[in-house]
């Protein structure tokens, strides 16, 4: 998959993912949600390591794109958890710009 297709697939899955799958009594819904979460992890890995997207900027774009659907913040908490491998909590500024996605320049 090329850079644009990978980004598109990732953002589409960010928008459509069932963030409450972990609470489902239906095994099919749980399995589907678990498979989607693994796919999100794989796509994110490719975007950051292969295509050199800046994790902090990509996270900010995801949070701006996907509105929070639960009062306890579950949706955004799960999205942030996806990025734990790439961003240390104390390294993320409070005022991350949610503008266009930035690529590293290496």
OpenMM code with the backbone's topology and positions (N, CA, C; nanometers):
from openmm import Vec3, app, unit

residues = "UNK UNK UNK UNK UNK UNK UNK UNK UNK UNK UNK UNK UNK UNK UNK UNK UNK UNK UNK UNK UNK UNK UNK UNK UNK UNK UNK UNK UNK UNK UNK UNK UNK UNK UNK UNK UNK UNK UNK UNK UNK UNK UNK UNK UNK UNK UNK UNK UNK UNK UNK UNK UNK UNK UNK UNK UNK UNK UNK UNK UNK UNK UNK UNK UNK UNK UNK UNK UNK UNK UNK UNK UNK UNK UNK UNK UNK UNK UNK UNK UNK UNK UNK UNK UNK UNK UNK UNK UNK UNK UNK UNK UNK UNK UNK UNK UNK UNK UNK UNK UNK UNK UNK UNK UNK UNK".split()
positions = [
    Vec3(0.0855, -0.1177, 0.0000),
    Vec3(0.0000, 0.0000, 0.0000),
    Vec3(0.0896, 0.1234, 0.0000),
    Vec3(0.0549, 0.2233, -0.0792),
    Vec3(0.1348, 0.3453, -0.0826),
    Vec3(0.0961, 0.4389, 0.0330),
    Vec3(0.1679, 0.5481, 0.0453),
    Vec3(0.1502, 0.6433, 0.1560),
    Vec3(0.0071, 0.6968, 0.1631),
    Vec3(-0.0462, 0.7416, 0.0518),
    Vec3(-0.1809, 0.8006, 0.0510),
    Vec3(-0.2886, 0.6982, 0.0850),
    Vec3(-0.2756, 0.5781, 0.0298),
    Vec3(-0.3732, 0.4721, 0.0593),
    Vec3(-0.3677, 0.4293, 0.2051),
    Vec3(-0.2470, 0.4246, 0.2602),
    Vec3(-0.2305, 0.3862, 0.4002),
    Vec3(-0.2934, 0.4906, 0.4917),
    Vec3(-0.2682, 0.6180, 0.4639),
    Vec3(-0.3259, 0.7258, 0.5447),
    Vec3(-0.4785, 0.7249, 0.5343),
    Vec3(-0.5296, 0.7085, 0.4141),
    Vec3(-0.6740, 0.7064, 0.3932),
    Vec3(-0.7381, 0.5891, 0.4687),
    Vec3(-0.6780, 0.4711, 0.4588),
    Vec3(-0.7304, 0.3531, 0.5283),
    Vec3(-0.7272, 0.3743, 0.6796),
    Vec3(-0.6198, 0.4327, 0.7303),
    Vec3(-0.6067, 0.4578, 0.8737),
    Vec3(-0.7138, 0.5554, 0.9230),
    Vec3(-0.7285, 0.6682, 0.8552),
    Vec3(-0.8260, 0.7690, 0.8990),
    Vec3(-0.9696, 0.7179, 0.8844),
    Vec3(-0.9971, 0.6403, 0.7801),
    Vec3(-1.1311, 0.5816, 0.7661),
    Vec3(-1.1611, 0.4856, 0.8800),
    Vec3(-1.0610, 0.4082, 0.9187),
    Vec3(-1.0803, 0.3151, 1.0293),
    Vec3(-1.0917, 0.3885, 1.1626),
    Vec3(-1.0184, 0.4988, 1.1782),
    Vec3(-1.0325, 0.5824, 1.2985),
    Vec3(-1.1774, 0.6309, 1.3095),
    Vec3(-1.2371, 0.6671, 1.1974),
    Vec3(-1.3750, 0.7172, 1.1975),
    Vec3(-1.4790, 0.6082, 1.2199),
    Vec3(-1.4543, 0.4877, 1.1698),
    Vec3(-1.5578, 0.3842, 1.1726),
    Vec3(-1.5410, 0.2810, 1.2839),
    Vec3(-1.4278, 0.2793, 1.3492),
    Vec3(-1.3988, 0.1761, 1.4506),
    Vec3(-1.5001, 0.1804, 1.5647),
    Vec3(-1.5384, 0.0620, 1.6128),
    Vec3(-1.6273, 0.0491, 1.7286),
    Vec3(-1.5416, 0.0542, 1.8550),
    Vec3(-1.5332, 0.1704, 1.9152),
    Vec3(-1.4453, 0.1909, 2.0310),
    Vec3(-1.4963, 0.1226, 2.1574),
    Vec3(-1.6182, 0.0755, 2.1541),
    Vec3(-1.6737, 0.0079, 2.2720),
    Vec3(-1.6785, -0.1447, 2.2541),
    Vec3(-1.6075, -0.1971, 2.1542),
    Vec3(-1.6107, -0.3411, 2.1275),
    Vec3(-1.5708, -0.4240, 2.2491),
    Vec3(-1.4829, -0.3707, 2.3306),
    Vec3(-1.4336, -0.4407, 2.4490),
    Vec3(-1.5449, -0.4727, 2.5488),
    Vec3(-1.6544, -0.4010, 2.5404),
    Vec3(-1.7666, -0.4183, 2.6331),
    Vec3(-1.8797, -0.5023, 2.5741),
    Vec3(-1.8601, -0.5530, 2.4532),
    Vec3(-1.9667, -0.6243, 2.3840),
    Vec3(-1.9849, -0.7658, 2.4381),
    Vec3(-2.1114, -0.8073, 2.4491),
    Vec3(-2.1446, -0.9449, 2.4851),
    Vec3(-2.1464, -1.0348, 2.3610),
    Vec3(-2.1507, -0.9738, 2.2454),
    Vec3(-2.1533, -1.0465, 2.1188),
    Vec3(-2.0093, -1.0772, 2.0765),
    Vec3(-1.9746, -1.2048, 2.0715),
    Vec3(-1.8369, -1.2437, 2.0389),
    Vec3(-1.7954, -1.1953, 1.8999),
    Vec3(-1.8901, -1.1951, 1.8054),
    Vec3(-1.8580, -1.1474, 1.6707),
    Vec3(-1.8193, -1.0000, 1.6717),
    Vec3(-1.8931, -0.9188, 1.7468),
    Vec3(-1.8619, -0.7758, 1.7567),
    Vec3(-1.7276, -0.7559, 1.8259),
    Vec3(-1.7033, -0.8342, 1.9294),
    Vec3(-1.5755, -0.8248, 2.0012),
    Vec3(-1.4588, -0.8619, 1.9090),
    Vec3(-1.4727, -0.9731, 1.8376),
    Vec3(-1.3668, -1.0186, 1.7466),
    Vec3(-1.3415, -0.9185, 1.6353),
    Vec3(-1.4487, -0.8633, 1.5795),
    Vec3(-1.4354, -0.7632, 1.4731),
    Vec3(-1.3637, -0.6393, 1.5253),
    Vec3(-1.4008, -0.5947, 1.6446),
    Vec3(-1.3360, -0.4788, 1.7045),
    Vec3(-1.1901, -0.5035, 1.7346),
    Vec3(-1.1583, -0.6222, 1.7807),
    Vec3(-1.0194, -0.6576, 1.8104),
    Vec3(-0.9368, -0.6611, 1.6810),
    Vec3(-0.9940, -0.7187, 1.5751),
    Vec3(-0.9251, -0.7226, 1.4457),
    Vec3(-0.9025, -0.5818, 1.3908),
    Vec3(-1.0035, -0.4942, 1.4043),
    Vec3(-0.9892, -0.3559, 1.3578),
    Vec3(-0.8805, -0.2832, 1.4361),
    Vec3(-0.8758, -0.3049, 1.5667),
    Vec3(-0.7747, -0.2390, 1.6495),
    Vec3(-0.6340, -0.2830, 1.6080),
    Vec3(-0.6174, -0.4111, 1.5798),
    Vec3(-0.4878, -0.4615, 1.5318),
    Vec3(-0.4520, -0.3976, 1.3981),
    Vec3(-0.5518, -0.3823, 1.3113),
    Vec3(-0.5281, -0.3184, 1.1811),
    Vec3(-0.4875, -0.1718, 1.2001),
    Vec3(-0.5534, -0.1029, 1.2943),
    Vec3(-0.5139, 0.0351, 1.3255),
    Vec3(-0.3676, 0.0407, 1.3687),
    Vec3(-0.3259, -0.0530, 1.4528),
    Vec3(-0.1878, -0.0568, 1.4991),
    Vec3(-0.0913, -0.0795, 1.3824),
    Vec3(-0.1263, -0.1704, 1.2921),
    Vec3(-0.0412, -0.1990, 1.1764),
    Vec3(-0.0295, -0.0778, 1.0837),
    Vec3(-0.1423, -0.0134, 1.0565),
    Vec3(-0.1405, 0.1039, 0.9690),
    Vec3(-0.0620, 0.2184, 1.0323),
    Vec3(-0.0811, 0.2385, 1.1616),
    Vec3(-0.0075, 0.3449, 1.2317),
    Vec3(0.1422, 0.3175, 1.2280),
    Vec3(0.1810, 0.1946, 1.2499),
    Vec3(0.3231, 0.1563, 1.2437),
    Vec3(0.3817, 0.1927, 1.1071),
    Vec3(0.3093, 0.1599, 1.0001),
    Vec3(0.3566, 0.1914, 0.8652),
    Vec3(0.3649, 0.3422, 0.8435),
    Vec3(0.2639, 0.4157, 0.8871),
    Vec3(0.2640, 0.5606, 0.8670),
    Vec3(0.3831, 0.6271, 0.9352),
    Vec3(0.4170, 0.5813, 1.0542),
    Vec3(0.5237, 0.6456, 1.1305),
    Vec3(0.6614, 0.5946, 1.0899),
    Vec3(0.6780, 0.4639, 1.0763),
    Vec3(0.8115, 0.4104, 1.0493),
    Vec3(0.8469, 0.4099, 0.9010),
    Vec3(0.7520, 0.3728, 0.8177),
    Vec3(0.7806, 0.3633, 0.6747),
    Vec3(0.7617, 0.4959, 0.6015),
    Vec3(0.6528, 0.5662, 0.6336),
    Vec3(0.6201, 0.6883, 0.5602),
    Vec3(0.6573, 0.8159, 0.6352),
    Vec3(0.7128, 0.8021, 0.7551),
    Vec3(0.7732, 0.9116, 0.8320),
    Vec3(0.6775, 1.0226, 0.8743),
    Vec3(0.5532, 0.9860, 0.9039),
    Vec3(0.4620, 1.0855, 0.9597),
    Vec3(0.5040, 1.1179, 1.1022),
    Vec3(0.4860, 1.2412, 1.1429),
    Vec3(0.5187, 1.2857, 1.2781),
    Vec3(0.4064, 1.2388, 1.3710),
    Vec3(0.4388, 1.1552, 1.4711),
    Vec3(0.3336, 1.0975, 1.5558),
    Vec3(0.2451, 1.2007, 1.6255),
    Vec3(0.3053, 1.3059, 1.6799),
    Vec3(0.2271, 1.4071, 1.7522),
    Vec3(0.1261, 1.4766, 1.6618),
    Vec3(0.1661, 1.5028, 1.5396),
    Vec3(0.0770, 1.5702, 1.4457),
    Vec3(-0.0320, 1.4759, 1.3964),
    Vec3(0.0046, 1.3522, 1.3738),
    Vec3(-0.0943, 1.2530, 1.3312),
    Vec3(-0.1972, 1.2294, 1.4414),
    Vec3(-0.1526, 1.2224, 1.5661),
    Vec3(-0.2447, 1.2084, 1.6790),
    Vec3(-0.3401, 1.3270, 1.6859),
    Vec3(-0.2871, 1.4463, 1.6749),
    Vec3(-0.3711, 1.5658, 1.6806),
    Vec3(-0.4756, 1.5645, 1.5695),
    Vec3(-0.4357, 1.5199, 1.4512),
    Vec3(-0.5302, 1.5134, 1.3401),
    Vec3(-0.6384, 1.4088, 1.3662),
    Vec3(-0.6008, 1.2957, 1.4237),
    Vec3(-0.6991, 1.1918, 1.4571),
    Vec3(-0.8004, 1.2428, 1.5592),
    Vec3(-0.7513, 1.3114, 1.6617),
    Vec3(-0.8408, 1.3630, 1.7655),
    Vec3(-0.9334, 1.4714, 1.7111),
    Vec3(-0.8828, 1.5494, 1.6166),
    Vec3(-0.9660, 1.6536, 1.5561),
    Vec3(-1.0678, 1.5936, 1.4592),
    Vec3(-1.0319, 1.4823, 1.3961),
    Vec3(-1.1181, 1.4181, 1.2976),
    Vec3(-1.2297, 1.3374, 1.3632),
    Vec3(-1.1961, 1.2637, 1.4691),
    Vec3(-1.2920, 1.1731, 1.5332),
    Vec3(-1.3464, 1.2374, 1.6591),
    Vec3(-1.4726, 1.2742, 1.6549),
    Vec3(-1.5331, 1.3355, 1.7722),
    Vec3(-1.5496, 1.2322, 1.8824),
    Vec3(-1.5433, 1.2796, 2.0041),
    Vec3(-1.5625, 1.1929, 2.1199),
    Vec3(-1.7081, 1.1514, 2.1259),
    Vec3(-1.7348, 1.0221, 2.1378),
    Vec3(-1.8734, 0.9768, 2.1395),
    Vec3(-1.9198, 0.9325, 2.2776),
    Vec3(-1.8301, 0.9260, 2.3742),
    Vec3(-1.8669, 0.8809, 2.5081),
    Vec3(-1.8355, 0.9887, 2.6115),
    Vec3(-1.9185, 0.9988, 2.7137),
    Vec3(-1.8984, 1.1018, 2.8160),
    Vec3(-1.7733, 1.0778, 2.8996),
    Vec3(-1.7270, 0.9540, 2.9046),
    Vec3(-1.6070, 0.9251, 2.9835),
    Vec3(-1.4776, 0.9399, 2.9038),
    Vec3(-1.4866, 0.9833, 2.7788),
    Vec3(-1.3677, 1.0068, 2.6972),
    Vec3(-1.3069, 0.8816, 2.6359),
    Vec3(-1.3838, 0.7733, 2.6280),
    Vec3(-1.3327, 0.6453, 2.5802),
    Vec3(-1.2728, 0.6537, 2.4404),
    Vec3(-1.3407, 0.7167, 2.3480),
    Vec3(-1.2943, 0.7229, 2.2093),
    Vec3(-1.1550, 0.7838, 2.2009),
    Vec3(-1.1370, 0.9021, 2.2568),
    Vec3(-1.0074, 0.9696, 2.2482),
    Vec3(-0.9012, 0.9006, 2.3324),
    Vec3(-0.9415, 0.8372, 2.4411),
    Vec3(-0.8459, 0.7639, 2.5243),
    Vec3(-0.7881, 0.6453, 2.4458),
    Vec3(-0.8727, 0.5752, 2.3726),
    Vec3(-0.8261, 0.4623, 2.2925),
    Vec3(-0.7369, 0.5097, 2.1782),
    Vec3(-0.7741, 0.6188, 2.1145),
    Vec3(-0.6897, 0.6745, 2.0075),
    Vec3(-0.5535, 0.7130, 2.0637),
    Vec3(-0.5510, 0.7800, 2.1786),
    Vec3(-0.4224, 0.8166, 2.2409),
    Vec3(-0.3399, 0.6924, 2.2745),
    Vec3(-0.4081, 0.5855, 2.3196),
    Vec3(-0.3370, 0.4615, 2.3528),
    Vec3(-0.2668, 0.4015, 2.2315),
    Vec3(-0.3240, 0.4186, 2.1133),
    Vec3(-0.2590, 0.3709, 1.9919),
    Vec3(-0.1202, 0.4316, 1.9748),
    Vec3(-0.1038, 0.5550, 2.0210),
    Vec3(0.0196, 0.6296, 1.9999),
    Vec3(0.1192, 0.6169, 2.1149),
    Vec3(0.0843, 0.5431, 2.2206),
    Vec3(0.1724, 0.5307, 2.3376),
    Vec3(0.3121, 0.4821, 2.3021),
    Vec3(0.3225, 0.3962, 2.2054),
    Vec3(0.4516, 0.3411, 2.1628),
    Vec3(0.5425, 0.4486, 2.1019),
    Vec3(0.4815, 0.5543, 2.0478),
    Vec3(0.5559, 0.6546, 1.9716),
    Vec3(0.5690, 0.7888, 2.0429),
    Vec3(0.4806, 0.8161, 2.1380),
    Vec3(0.4788, 0.9453, 2.2061),
    Vec3(0.4756, 0.9212, 2.3562),
    Vec3(0.5720, 0.9773, 2.4245),
    Vec3(0.5686, 0.9742, 2.5703),
    Vec3(0.4766, 1.0859, 2.6166),
    Vec3(0.3936, 1.0579, 2.7161),
    Vec3(0.2918, 1.1537, 2.7608),
    Vec3(0.3513, 1.2900, 2.7953),
    Vec3(0.4677, 1.2914, 2.8588),
    Vec3(0.5279, 1.4180, 2.8987),
    Vec3(0.5921, 1.4922, 2.7817),
    Vec3(0.6023, 1.4264, 2.6649),
    Vec3(0.6597, 1.4913, 2.5472),
    Vec3(0.5551, 1.5588, 2.4591),
    Vec3(0.4288, 1.5317, 2.4836),
    Vec3(0.3232, 1.5878, 2.4009),
    Vec3(0.2804, 1.7226, 2.4567),
    Vec3(0.3026, 1.8294, 2.3816),
    Vec3(0.2594, 1.9600, 2.4297),
    Vec3(0.1078, 1.9687, 2.4395),
    Vec3(0.0591, 2.0525, 2.5282),
    Vec3(-0.0846, 2.0693, 2.5465),
    Vec3(-0.1509, 2.1362, 2.4278),
    Vec3(-0.0760, 2.2138, 2.3539),
    Vec3(-0.1333, 2.2919, 2.2441),
    Vec3(-0.0898, 2.2388, 2.1075),
    Vec3(-0.0981, 2.1062, 2.0878),
    Vec3(-0.0611, 2.0474, 1.9596),
    Vec3(-0.1485, 2.1063, 1.8511),
    Vec3(-0.0852, 2.1537, 1.7437),
    Vec3(-0.1578, 2.2102, 1.6314),
    Vec3(-0.2313, 2.0997, 1.5568),
    Vec3(-0.3585, 2.1205, 1.5293),
    Vec3(-0.4383, 2.0208, 1.4579),
    Vec3(-0.4495, 2.0551, 1.3096),
    Vec3(-0.3492, 2.1220, 1.2561),
    Vec3(-0.3496, 2.1579, 1.1150),
    Vec3(-0.3175, 2.0400, 1.0265),
    Vec3(-0.2637, 2.0679, 0.9106),
    Vec3(-0.2321, 1.9617, 0.8154),
    Vec3(-0.1308, 1.8648, 0.8742),
    Vec3(-0.1374, 1.7411, 0.8276),
    Vec3(-0.0392, 1.6417, 0.8698),
    Vec3(0.0980, 1.6823, 0.8196),
    Vec3(0.1970, 1.6683, 0.9042),
    Vec3(0.3327, 1.7057, 0.8666),
    Vec3(0.4170, 1.5806, 0.8512),
    Vec3(0.5036, 1.5835, 0.7559),
    Vec3(0.6000, 1.4757, 0.7371),
    Vec3(0.7339, 1.5210, 0.7915),
    Vec3(0.8095, 1.4267, 0.8452),
    Vec3(0.9445, 1.4616, 0.8883),
    Vec3(1.0272, 1.4901, 0.7649),
    Vec3(1.1363, 1.5582, 0.7824),
    Vec3(1.2163, 1.6002, 0.6674),
    Vec3(1.3510, 1.5295, 0.6635),
    Vec3(1.3559, 1.4016, 0.7082),
    Vec3(1.4851, 1.3334, 0.7028),
    Vec3(1.5076, 1.2625, 0.5720),
] * unit.nanometer
topology = app.Topology()
chain = topology.addChain("A")
for resn in residues:
    res = topology.addResidue(resn, chain)
    for name in ("N", "CA", "C"):
        topology.addAtom(name, app.Element.getBySymbol(name[0]), res)
